[in-house]
Amino acid sequence: MIIDNLLRYAVRILDAYAGEMPLQGWLKNFFRENPQMGSRDRRMVTEMVYCFFRLGHALRNIPKEERIKVGLFLSNHQKEPILEHLHPDWHGQTEKSILEKIEIVQLKYPDFLVTEIFPWKNQLSAAIDHWAYCISFLERPRLFIRIRPDKEKQVREKLNSHQIAFQDADPLSTLPFKVFSFPSATKLDGVFTLNADAVIQDLSSQRTALYLKKGDNKISEAWDCCAGSGGKSIMMIDLNPGCQLTVSDIRESILNNLKKRFIEARLTAPKFFKADLTDQNDLPKQMFPFIVADLPCTGSGTWSRTPEALYFFDPQTISTFRQRQQKIISNVASRLKPGGTLVYITCSVFAGENEEVLEAGLAKGTELKLKDQELIGGYHQQADSMYVARMVKN
């Protein structure tokens, strides 16, 4: 049968893939080398592979073929054609609740524990619900967009004209802009002008907006010191029109992409410079009243999008990131004006990259005082999870 052949392809991929690069890119290379596979076959194999990784560290000792079937069953809430062939008994029960499906799996695999999907409970930030976080890996994350100022009406019209279903991801209007969400596989290319009308940005990343503005007062000057893809940089300007923004990153390619995004967003390009912020020689001479530090981390809050990272994760890397984060915070704090604000952000769920970094840094006398902090638990809304803290320099 065709599906049996595709299952063998999926196992072949799992035997060869060692987590050396993001799975999405690795699969593109694999399918390029195997052009005999059509688009439908590629989709089905990709589904099998991702469902295998969604189980994280649970049931790691069973055959890969069996683990794929368990992942397909737990990660799908509608009848799945692949499962219909591979496991007909489970196929008819995919629409049951996740708790009922877990009990069904445990009948065949009594050792299956949801809490083993993400086994590092003792290292989580205190606000994380470990069981709920483990369950979240069995849910596909949603796609989120942030509507740019004065663009809501036309984005709605364009989505409706293309018959694309969407949800208001912030129905209580807790954010200063509209947020729409879509199923993860939704294609938005050509529907609206990306970055000019709306920015693709995770919901939790958008919630950091509540820390990127001083109440009703606009920020006139700021440094986004680890700018990354630039979503927060564009959001910073939207929240603070006229802000003189400086951005930096260690990667030249990221800065080039950010420049392109600012052009697409029809915004005046900020000042750019490449910097390794662990090196004091790379720090700017200028002092800033406001600094945003979205620092490199394990990315554990985003692993529902990249479950292969969960599967191959080595917890010893937390210490490596923590040391780097502490050094960067100490360095960039030296460029913060007295009375200025530093917003610390990670997309991590580990306390060792979140609260503990600040506790250690504040204890060393960096002249920073913690004002407030929050673990944004996006896993309740099929979004990423992030940590954000706001500090003021004495």
ROTORVEX-803009 format. One line per field, with one value per residue (C-alpha): residue number from 1; residue in three letters; x, y, z. Coordinates in steps of 0.1 Angstrom, whole numbers, plus 5000, padded with zeros to 4 digits. Last residue first. Layout:
BEGIN
k	c(NUM / ...)
r	c(ALA / ...)
xx	c(X / ...)
yy	c(Y / ...)
zz	c(Z / ...)
//
This chain:
BEGIN
k	c(394 / 393 / 392 / 391 / 390 / 389 / 388 / 387 / 386 / 385 / 384 / 383 / 382 / 381 / 380 / 379 / 378 / 377 / 376 / 375 / 374 / 373 / 372 / 371 / 370 / 369 / 368 / 367 / 366 / 365 / 364 / 363 / 362 / 361 / 360 / 359 / 358 / 357 / 356 / 355 / 354 / 353 / 352 / 351 / 350 / 349 / 348 / 347 / 346 / 345 / 344 / 343 / 342 / 341 / 340 / 339 / 338 / 337 / 336 / 335 / 334 / 333 / 332 / 331 / 330 / 329 / 328 / 327 / 326 / 325 / 324 / 323 / 322 / 321 / 320 / 319 / 318 / 317 / 316 / 315 / 314 / 313 / 312 / 311 / 310 / 309 / 308 / 307 / 306 / 305 / 304 / 303 / 302 / 301 / 300 / 299 / 298 / 297 / 296 / 295 / 294 / 293 / 292 / 291 / 290 / 289 / 288 / 287 / 286 / 285 / 284 / 283 / 282 / 281 / 280 / 279 / 278 / 277 / 276 / 275 / 274 / 273 / 272 / 271 / 270 / 269 / 268 / 267 / 266 / 265 / 264 / 263 / 262 / 261 / 260 / 259 / 258 / 257 / 256 / 255 / 254 / 253 / 252 / 251 / 250 / 249 / 248 / 247 / 246 / 245 / 244 / 243 / 242 / 241 / 240 / 239 / 238 / 237 / 236 / 235 / 234 / 233 / 232 / 231 / 230 / 229 / 228 / 227 / 226 / 225 / 224 / 223 / 222 / 221 / 220 / 219 / 218 / 217 / 216 / 215 / 214 / 213 / 212 / 211 / 210 / 209 / 208 / 207 / 206 / 205 / 204 / 203 / 202 / 201 / 200 / 199 / 198 / 197 / 196 / 195 / 194 / 193 / 192 / 191 / 190 / 189 / 188 / 187 / 186 / 185 / 184 / 183 / 182 / 181 / 180 / 179 / 178 / 177 / 176 / 175 / 174 / 173 / 172 / 171 / 170 / 169 / 168 / 167 / 166 / 165 / 164 / 163 / 162 / 161 / 160 / 159 / 158 / 157 / 156 / 155 / 154 / 153 / 152 / 151 / 150 / 149 / 148 / 147 / 146 / 145 / 144 / 143 / 142 / 141 / 140 / 139 / 138 / 137 / 136 / 135 / 134 / 133 / 132 / 131 / 130 / 129 / 128 / 127 / 126 / 125 / 124 / 123 / 122 / 121 / 120 / 119 / 118 / 117 / 116 / 115 / 114 / 113 / 112 / 111 / 110 / 109 / 108 / 107 / 106 / 105 / 104 / 103 / 102 / 101 / 100 / 99 / 98 / 97 / 96 / 95 / 94 / 93 / 92 / 91 / 90 / 89 / 88 / 87 / 86 / 85 / 84 / 83 / 82 / 81 / 80 / 79 / 78 / 77 / 76 / 75 / 74 / 73 / 72 / 71 / 70 / 69 / 68 / 67 / 66 / 65 / 64 / 63 / 62 / 61 / 60 / 59 / 58 / 57 / 56 / 55 / 54 / 53 / 52 / 51 / 50 / 49 / 48 / 47 / 46 / 45 / 44 / 43 / 42 / 41 / 40 / 39 / 38 / 37 / 36 / 35 / 34 / 33 / 32 / 31 / 30 / 29 / 28 / 27 / 26 / 25 / 24 / 23 / 22 / 21 / 20 / 19 / 18 / 17 / 16 / 15 / 14 / 13 / 12 / 11 / 10 / 9 / 8 / 7 / 6 / 5 / 4 / 3 / 2 / 1)
r	c(ASN / LYS / VAL / MET / ARG / ALA / VAL / TYR / MET / SER / ASP / ALA / GLN / GLN / HIS / TYR / GLY / GLY / ILE / LEU / GLU / GLN / ASP / LYS / LEU / LYS / LEU / GLU / THR / GLY / LYS / ALA / LEU / GLY / ALA / GLU / LEU / VAL / GLU / GLU / ASN / GLU / GLY / ALA / PHE / VAL / SER / CYS / THR / ILE / TYR / VAL / LEU / THR / GLY / GLY / PRO / LYS / LEU / ARG / SER / ALA / VAL / ASN / SER / ILE / ILE / LYS / GLN / GLN / ARG / GLN / ARG / PHE / THR / SER / ILE / THR / GLN / PRO / ASP / PHE / PHE / TYR / LEU / ALA / GLU / PRO / THR / ARG / SER / TRP / THR / GLY / SER / GLY / THR / CYS / PRO / LEU / ASP / ALA / VAL / ILE / PHE / PRO / PHE / MET / GLN / LYS / PRO / LEU / ASP / ASN / GLN / ASP / THR / LEU / ASP / ALA / LYS / PHE / PHE / LYS / PRO / ALA / THR / LEU / ARG / ALA / GLU / ILE / PHE / ARG / LYS / LYS / LEU / ASN / ASN / LEU / ILE / SER / GLU / ARG / ILE / ASP / SER / VAL / THR / LEU / GLN / CYS / GLY / PRO / ASN / LEU / ASP / ILE / MET / MET / ILE / SER / LYS / GLY / GLY / SER / GLY / ALA / CYS / CYS / ASP / TRP / ALA / GLU / SER / ILE / LYS / ASN / ASP / GLY / LYS / LYS / LEU / TYR / LEU / ALA / THR / ARG / GLN / SER / SER / LEU / ASP / GLN / ILE / VAL / ALA / ASP / ALA / ASN / LEU / THR / PHE / VAL / GLY / ASP / LEU / LYS / THR / ALA / SER / PRO / PHE / SER / PHE / VAL / LYS / PHE / PRO / LEU / THR / SER / LEU / PRO / ASP / ALA / ASP / GLN / PHE / ALA / ILE / GLN / HIS / SER / ASN / LEU / LYS / GLU / ARG / VAL / GLN / LYS / GLU / LYS / ASP / PRO / ARG / ILE / ARG / ILE / PHE / LEU / ARG / PRO / ARG / GLU / LEU / PHE / SER / ILE / CYS / TYR / ALA / TRP / HIS / ASP / ILE / ALA / ALA / SER / LEU / GLN / ASN / LYS / TRP / PRO / PHE / ILE / GLU / THR / VAL / LEU / PHE / ASP / PRO / TYR / LYS / LEU / GLN / VAL / ILE / GLU / ILE / LYS / GLU / LEU / ILE / SER / LYS / GLU / THR / GLN / GLY / HIS / TRP / ASP / PRO / HIS / LEU / HIS / GLU / LEU / ILE / PRO / GLU / LYS / GLN / HIS / ASN / SER / LEU / PHE / LEU / GLY / VAL / LYS / ILE / ARG / GLU / GLU / LYS / PRO / ILE / ASN / ARG / LEU / ALA / HIS / GLY / LEU / ARG / PHE / PHE / CYS / TYR / VAL / MET / GLU / THR / VAL / MET / ARG / ARG / ASP / ARG / SER / GLY / MET / GLN / PRO / ASN / GLU / ARG / PHE / PHE / ASN / LYS / LEU / TRP / GLY / GLN / LEU / PRO / MET / GLU / GLY / ALA / TYR / ALA / ASP / LEU / ILE / ARG / VAL / ALA / TYR / ARG / LEU / LEU / ASN / ASP / ILE / ILE / MET)
xx	c(5189 / 5184 / 5149 / 5140 / 5111 / 5108 / 5095 / 5093 / 5078 / 5055 / 5046 / 5010 / 4983 / 4962 / 4970 / 5006 / 5010 / 5020 / 5035 / 5058 / 5057 / 5080 / 5077 / 5098 / 5132 / 5159 / 5191 / 5222 / 5242 / 5249 / 5258 / 5226 / 5206 / 5224 / 5220 / 5183 / 5178 / 5193 / 5174 / 5141 / 5145 / 5172 / 5176 / 5139 / 5133 / 5103 / 5122 / 5113 / 5133 / 5128 / 5145 / 5131 / 5156 / 5143 / 5162 / 5165 / 5202 / 5210 / 5214 / 5247 / 5262 / 5230 / 5240 / 5272 / 5256 / 5227 / 5250 / 5271 / 5241 / 5226 / 5258 / 5261 / 5225 / 5228 / 5257 / 5239 / 5207 / 5228 / 5233 / 5196 / 5205 / 5175 / 5172 / 5135 / 5125 / 5143 / 5125 / 5092 / 5098 / 5065 / 5056 / 5092 / 5086 / 5089 / 5120 / 5139 / 5171 / 5181 / 5194 / 5182 / 5153 / 5170 / 5150 / 5167 / 5152 / 5169 / 5200 / 5237 / 5258 / 5293 / 5279 / 5290 / 5312 / 5344 / 5324 / 5322 / 5293 / 5272 / 5285 / 5276 / 5264 / 5250 / 5218 / 5203 / 5166 / 5150 / 5121 / 5090 / 5071 / 5065 / 5081 / 5111 / 5113 / 5111 / 5141 / 5162 / 5153 / 5164 / 5198 / 5201 / 5194 / 5220 / 5246 / 5241 / 5253 / 5223 / 5218 / 5190 / 5188 / 5154 / 5146 / 5109 / 5087 / 5057 / 5060 / 5037 / 5041 / 5078 / 5082 / 5060 / 5084 / 5114 / 5094 / 5089 / 5125 / 5137 / 5163 / 5167 / 5192 / 5200 / 5167 / 5180 / 5155 / 5147 / 5115 / 5094 / 5058 / 5040 / 5005 / 5020 / 5057 / 5057 / 5074 / 5062 / 5026 / 5040 / 5054 / 5020 / 5028 / 5056 / 5030 / 5007 / 5033 / 5041 / 5033 / 5030 / 5000 / 4992 / 5028 / 5046 / 5030 / 5007 / 4975 / 4962 / 4992 / 5008 / 4985 / 4985 / 4969 / 4988 / 4990 / 4952 / 4946 / 4948 / 4940 / 4954 / 4941 / 4961 / 4967 / 4965 / 4940 / 4912 / 4890 / 4887 / 4925 / 4930 / 4901 / 4897 / 4902 / 4886 / 4900 / 4874 / 4898 / 4873 / 4869 / 4907 / 4910 / 4881 / 4894 / 4928 / 4912 / 4893 / 4922 / 4948 / 4947 / 4978 / 4993 / 4974 / 4994 / 4992 / 4991 / 4995 / 4983 / 5003 / 4994 / 4983 / 5001 / 5029 / 5004 / 4998 / 5032 / 5026 / 4993 / 5010 / 5039 / 5017 / 5044 / 5043 / 5074 / 5097 / 5106 / 5137 / 5120 / 5096 / 5123 / 5106 / 5087 / 5068 / 5075 / 5046 / 5021 / 5031 / 5030 / 5042 / 5008 / 5013 / 4984 / 4957 / 4978 / 4970 / 4933 / 4936 / 4955 / 4927 / 4901 / 4921 / 4926 / 4889 / 4875 / 4875 / 4904 / 4883 / 4875 / 4911 / 4922 / 4908 / 4919 / 4956 / 4978 / 4951 / 4928 / 4958 / 4969 / 4934 / 4932 / 4897 / 4896 / 4913 / 4948 / 4978 / 4971 / 4964 / 4991 / 5017 / 5006 / 5009 / 5044 / 5055 / 5045 / 5065 / 5095 / 5096 / 5090 / 5118 / 5111 / 5077 / 5076 / 5106 / 5089 / 5057 / 5055 / 5086 / 5067 / 5038 / 5063 / 5076 / 5042 / 5029 / 5060 / 5054 / 5018 / 5027 / 5055 / 5032 / 5005 / 5032 / 5045 / 5075 / 5096 / 5117 / 5137 / 5168 / 5146 / 5124 / 5154 / 5166 / 5132 / 5130 / 5163 / 5150 / 5118 / 5137 / 5159 / 5196 / 5218 / 5188 / 5201 / 5180 / 5189 / 5169 / 5140 / 5140 / 5141 / 5112 / 5092 / 5101 / 5090 / 5057 / 5053 / 5057 / 5030 / 5008 / 5011 / 5000)
yy	c(5537 / 5519 / 5506 / 5470 / 5454 / 5417 / 5394 / 5357 / 5340 / 5311 / 5304 / 5302 / 5275 / 5297 / 5280 / 5274 / 5312 / 5313 / 5348 / 5345 / 5380 / 5405 / 5438 / 5467 / 5450 / 5475 / 5478 / 5493 / 5463 / 5453 / 5417 / 5407 / 5422 / 5400 / 5368 / 5374 / 5386 / 5354 / 5332 / 5347 / 5338 / 5317 / 5293 / 5295 / 5276 / 5284 / 5303 / 5328 / 5354 / 5391 / 5417 / 5453 / 5479 / 5513 / 5545 / 5564 / 5567 / 5561 / 5526 / 5518 / 5500 / 5479 / 5466 / 5449 / 5434 / 5421 / 5406 / 5389 / 5375 / 5362 / 5345 / 5327 / 5317 / 5304 / 5280 / 5269 / 5261 / 5241 / 5213 / 5205 / 5187 / 5190 / 5165 / 5157 / 5192 / 5207 / 5182 / 5197 / 5229 / 5248 / 5233 / 5241 / 5279 / 5284 / 5262 / 5287 / 5277 / 5313 / 5343 / 5376 / 5399 / 5429 / 5461 / 5493 / 5526 / 5559 / 5551 / 5560 / 5562 / 5547 / 5516 / 5482 / 5460 / 5465 / 5452 / 5418 / 5397 / 5420 / 5407 / 5435 / 5444 / 5480 / 5495 / 5529 / 5528 / 5526 / 5550 / 5529 / 5517 / 5483 / 5467 / 5490 / 5481 / 5444 / 5448 / 5464 / 5435 / 5410 / 5427 / 5428 / 5391 / 5383 / 5403 / 5382 / 5395 / 5419 / 5456 / 5481 / 5518 / 5535 / 5572 / 5570 / 5590 / 5569 / 5550 / 5519 / 5515 / 5521 / 5494 / 5470 / 5474 / 5466 / 5438 / 5420 / 5426 / 5391 / 5392 / 5426 / 5418 / 5453 / 5471 / 5505 / 5533 / 5570 / 5590 / 5566 / 5576 / 5585 / 5570 / 5542 / 5539 / 5517 / 5485 / 5465 / 5461 / 5454 / 5421 / 5408 / 5407 / 5382 / 5361 / 5362 / 5352 / 5377 / 5378 / 5416 / 5433 / 5459 / 5471 / 5440 / 5417 / 5433 / 5414 / 5381 / 5376 / 5350 / 5343 / 5305 / 5288 / 5257 / 5268 / 5274 / 5312 / 5340 / 5377 / 5404 / 5440 / 5467 / 5483 / 5450 / 5439 / 5441 / 5415 / 5395 / 5392 / 5364 / 5376 / 5345 / 5338 / 5320 / 5328 / 5333 / 5353 / 5383 / 5378 / 5380 / 5411 / 5428 / 5421 / 5434 / 5465 / 5474 / 5467 / 5488 / 5520 / 5511 / 5477 / 5445 / 5419 / 5384 / 5350 / 5314 / 5288 / 5261 / 5225 / 5208 / 5176 / 5198 / 5217 / 5186 / 5189 / 5226 / 5217 / 5191 / 5214 / 5245 / 5272 / 5301 / 5288 / 5289 / 5253 / 5235 / 5211 / 5200 / 5189 / 5159 / 5175 / 5147 / 5127 / 5144 / 5128 / 5094 / 5062 / 5032 / 5014 / 5013 / 4996 / 5006 / 5037 / 5049 / 5046 / 5065 / 5093 / 5094 / 5100 / 5128 / 5144 / 5144 / 5121 / 5131 / 5107 / 5077 / 5061 / 5062 / 5044 / 5011 / 5015 / 5019 / 5023 / 5026 / 5050 / 5066 / 5080 / 5092 / 5112 / 5116 / 5149 / 5158 / 5150 / 5152 / 5122 / 5097 / 5108 / 5108 / 5073 / 5060 / 5077 / 5060 / 5026 / 5030 / 5043 / 5012 / 5018 / 5031 / 5068 / 5064 / 5100 / 5122 / 5146 / 5131 / 5159 / 5144 / 5114 / 5137 / 5158 / 5128 / 5114 / 5148 / 5154 / 5120 / 5129 / 5163 / 5149 / 5122 / 5148 / 5170 / 5142 / 5120 / 5109 / 5141 / 5123 / 5145 / 5177 / 5159 / 5154 / 5190 / 5203 / 5179 / 5193 / 5229 / 5220 / 5199 / 5228 / 5218 / 5192 / 5174 / 5140 / 5131 / 5098 / 5073 / 5096 / 5102 / 5064 / 5060 / 5086 / 5069 / 5036 / 5052 / 5065 / 5029 / 5017 / 5046 / 5036 / 5000)
zz	c(5397 / 5363 / 5358 / 5350 / 5331 / 5327 / 5300 / 5297 / 5267 / 5257 / 5221 / 5210 / 5209 / 5233 / 5267 / 5255 / 5254 / 5290 / 5292 / 5322 / 5337 / 5354 / 5371 / 5384 / 5389 / 5399 / 5379 / 5394 / 5381 / 5417 / 5414 / 5431 / 5403 / 5378 / 5397 / 5403 / 5367 / 5353 / 5378 / 5368 / 5331 / 5315 / 5345 / 5352 / 5319 / 5299 / 5272 / 5245 / 5263 / 5270 / 5292 / 5290 / 5302 / 5314 / 5320 / 5353 / 5348 / 5311 / 5299 / 5281 / 5311 / 5312 / 5277 / 5292 / 5323 / 5304 / 5277 / 5303 / 5322 / 5289 / 5279 / 5312 / 5311 / 5275 / 5285 / 5317 / 5297 / 5273 / 5299 / 5294 / 5261 / 5237 / 5208 / 5212 / 5222 / 5192 / 5170 / 5183 / 5163 / 5164 / 5198 / 5207 / 5208 / 5246 / 5247 / 5225 / 5242 / 5246 / 5227 / 5243 / 5235 / 5251 / 5246 / 5258 / 5268 / 5279 / 5257 / 5261 / 5229 / 5228 / 5212 / 5225 / 5203 / 5225 / 5255 / 5238 / 5250 / 5229 / 5196 / 5174 / 5139 / 5135 / 5123 / 5127 / 5120 / 5086 / 5080 / 5079 / 5048 / 5064 / 5033 / 5037 / 5073 / 5064 / 5040 / 5067 / 5090 / 5064 / 5061 / 5099 / 5101 / 5075 / 5093 / 5125 / 5159 / 5161 / 5165 / 5163 / 5169 / 5171 / 5171 / 5181 / 5157 / 5164 / 5197 / 5196 / 5158 / 5161 / 5188 / 5168 / 5139 / 5162 / 5178 / 5145 / 5135 / 5127 / 5155 / 5171 / 5198 / 5210 / 5203 / 5214 / 5221 / 5217 / 5219 / 5240 / 5240 / 5273 / 5279 / 5300 / 5292 / 5261 / 5252 / 5282 / 5271 / 5237 / 5251 / 5243 / 5206 / 5212 / 5231 / 5201 / 5176 / 5148 / 5112 / 5106 / 5090 / 5064 / 5054 / 5069 / 5044 / 5018 / 5020 / 5006 / 4983 / 5006 / 5035 / 5034 / 5064 / 5076 / 5113 / 5117 / 5118 / 5143 / 5142 / 5165 / 5166 / 5182 / 5216 / 5234 / 5261 / 5236 / 5253 / 5221 / 5217 / 5192 / 5169 / 5148 / 5111 / 5082 / 5048 / 5021 / 4999 / 4999 / 5037 / 5043 / 5021 / 5038 / 5072 / 5062 / 5047 / 5079 / 5103 / 5085 / 5105 / 5125 / 5116 / 5123 / 5142 / 5127 / 5144 / 5131 / 5155 / 5172 / 5165 / 5197 / 5210 / 5223 / 5244 / 5265 / 5281 / 5289 / 5305 / 5327 / 5337 / 5345 / 5341 / 5366 / 5385 / 5356 / 5346 / 5358 / 5381 / 5354 / 5330 / 5315 / 5285 / 5269 / 5301 / 5318 / 5294 / 5308 / 5286 / 5306 / 5302 / 5264 / 5248 / 5273 / 5279 / 5244 / 5250 / 5283 / 5265 / 5239 / 5266 / 5282 / 5247 / 5241 / 5215 / 5178 / 5170 / 5180 / 5146 / 5136 / 5167 / 5157 / 5121 / 5130 / 5099 / 5073 / 5090 / 5107 / 5074 / 5065 / 5098 / 5114 / 5132 / 5165 / 5154 / 5177 / 5199 / 5171 / 5148 / 5176 / 5187 / 5151 / 5147 / 5179 / 5166 / 5134 / 5154 / 5175 / 5212 / 5235 / 5232 / 5247 / 5260 / 5254 / 5230 / 5217 / 5192 / 5175 / 5160 / 5150 / 5131 / 5111 / 5103 / 5091 / 5070 / 5053 / 5046 / 5032 / 5010 / 4996 / 4987 / 4970 / 4949 / 4959 / 4929 / 4935 / 4963 / 4966 / 4967 / 4993 / 5015 / 5012 / 5020 / 5049 / 5064 / 5061 / 5081 / 5106 / 5117 / 5115 / 5132 / 5148 / 5139 / 5109 / 5092 / 5111 / 5114 / 5076 / 5069 / 5094 / 5074 / 5041 / 5055 / 5066 / 5030 / 5017 / 5041 / 5030 / 4993 / 5000)
//
